[in-house]
């Protein structure tokens, strides 16, 4: 845990990408009306979960008024609501919601982080910003030595995982895609963004099926 704590401090203190630093701090100053009384995190957001995780859930980037506000990945927005309900149903989370860094949520056999660690404008990180975060991804990979399954939420996370595990040629992203990547199995799901969940592109049974498959592979 000491090494994971050091990684968390480095992520939170990183200022390598000027565009992302400017945006995350601007959002933290110009708060959404519903959160005016809250102190926004406004920094890089570390991963969190079980250090002995066999499942690694990899997202795109922190949400501007979700993780960039709360300081914990997928916490405080609708994407996280969907994710943690599914993880709870699959037995990977002790409760079905994540509202703050200080709530009672704990992950069991799972770790959650993202390809890019700072909230990006329009939720669209640049490739060079993803590459700048690769060092954090590599350190996480080395520290999470029990991981057997990487669940990628969306095509951006899948591309980052394939790059890290040097998968060539890279399979075309699709919901439910499953393929080998060195010593792990990569699974893919549509990202639980409002764009996908409001339109029905991603449903709760679809997300549950992916987590059920992840559970099988972790065993």
Secondary structure as UniProt FT lines:
FT   HELIX           2..13
FT   HELIX           18..29
FT   HELIX           33..35
FT   TURN            36..37
FT   STRAND          48..49
FT   TURN            51..52
FT   STRAND          55..59
FT   TURN            64..66
FT   HELIX           67..70
FT   TURN            73..74
FT   HELIX           78..89
FT   TURN            90..91
FT   TURN            101..102
FT   STRAND          110..114
FT   HELIX           121..123
FT   HELIX           127..132
FT   HELIX           134..143
FT   TURN            145..146
FT   STRAND          149..153
FT   HELIX           155..164
FT   TURN            165..166
FT   TURN            175..176
FT   STRAND          178..181
FT   TURN            182..183
FT   STRAND          184..189
FT   HELIX           194..197
FT   TURN            198..200
FT   HELIX           204..218
//
